């Protein structure tokens, strides 16, 4: 169990390559023992239960520290292959998968691969696979986020070619994915105008971790109560370094600017991975 949020063990995550291998890799590890709070008698005829608050905090720190070490392993693995990896995060329904579908179809300059994260089903992986893109699905079960170990196992299964642009579509959740480094170059947060102007204020950790914020579905602005300028202001108050890019995957507005940002990230990745002269 994840000590940070209480979600399921990453050993129960299922890694699947849709349309390529019709089997699932599943590992379950039973621990066969349970820990209960220690009860201490104080001679008063009653018992006091001492909850391990400090132990919980320490365990959370250890979980995140272990994840950071594994994330660095992923980062080194990706750097050795000149792969630009982006961690795509959002709440459910913001349009991440639709954004990736259009990006894959319209971007032919470099190979693209996708790691899909969902609690269940292969639905999004099948949508991505229908574009002709290589994809691997991680089903997290009770888990509400991807972590570095799941990502490494997915990378081994997917084996993206050198020079690939790799999108890691995280589980739809704006809380825990902010805490877990996967070894990516940056986090891209996708929100939509149907979600409310104050999203950055409600989920500050995610927006603080973002390299780019995409405000999707701007074609619906005439029909919803969403203040784009105020949303920019809120996001900038949390993270003045994050770029804010409004777009509509449906109409295509803003997509050219999204592709330009990807090209700049790709160029910076190649430069970072080049040996010093």
Secondary structure as UniProt FT lines:
FT   TURN            3..5
FT   HELIX           10..12
FT   STRAND          14..16
FT   TURN            18..20
FT   STRAND          39..41
FT   STRAND          47..49
FT   HELIX           53..79
FT   TURN            80..82
FT   STRAND          84..90
FT   TURN            92..93
FT   HELIX           96..106
FT   STRAND          112..118
FT   HELIX           123..129
FT   TURN            130..132
FT   STRAND          134..139
FT   TURN            141..142
FT   HELIX           148..158
FT   TURN            162..163
FT   STRAND          165..169
FT   HELIX           176..178
FT   STRAND          186..192
FT   TURN            193..194
FT   TURN            197..198
FT   HELIX           199..202
FT   HELIX           204..208
FT   STRAND          210..216
FT   HELIX           218..223
FT   HELIX           228..238
FT   TURN            240..241
FT   STRAND          243..246
FT   TURN            249..251
FT   TURN            253..254
FT   HELIX           255..273
//
